[in-house]
Amino acid sequence: MITTNLPNVRKELDAYKVKLVADVKATRDEMIVTAMDIIKPKISSKRAYTGRGANKKYLKTEAGAPPHKRTGNLFRSIKGKKWSKGTAVYGASVGPNRVFYAHILEHGAKNGSWRHAFMEPSYKEFAPIAESIIAKNLGRTV
């Protein structure tokens, strides 16, 4: 008589899949929070004007410095969005949402003026941190 342990193997694989999916989701969620914590300080919280009413004058932001805050819309628009496709593909995006001038601040106008990058420096700071988050959360499963 031939005996098999396939039912036990199937149970272990299913349990492993559940654990792996939970760890991948935890990794994604931690990466979103960390990325937002890095990006938001890159946008100056300092108000960009002096005076009040008719005497209000907007201050010019120095080249390469974080953009000054006028309305706060850019700061509030930084959102993290989670997504998945099936059970094998998980992703996230973090960045400005619904602010038409965000790309102008990031890349500058056609002549190169108005460039006050906040996403690119954030990404460069986030990349090595992302590797450690992945190693921490998935290293215990894989």
Secondary structure, DSSP 4 states (H G I P E B T S, - for coil): -----HHHHHHHHHHHHHHHHHHHHHHHHHHHHHHHHHHGGGS--SB-EES-GGG-EEPPPPTTSPPPBSSSHHHHH-EEEEEEETTTEEEEEEE--S-TTHHHHHH--TTSTT---SHHHHHHHHHHHHHHHHHHHHTTT-
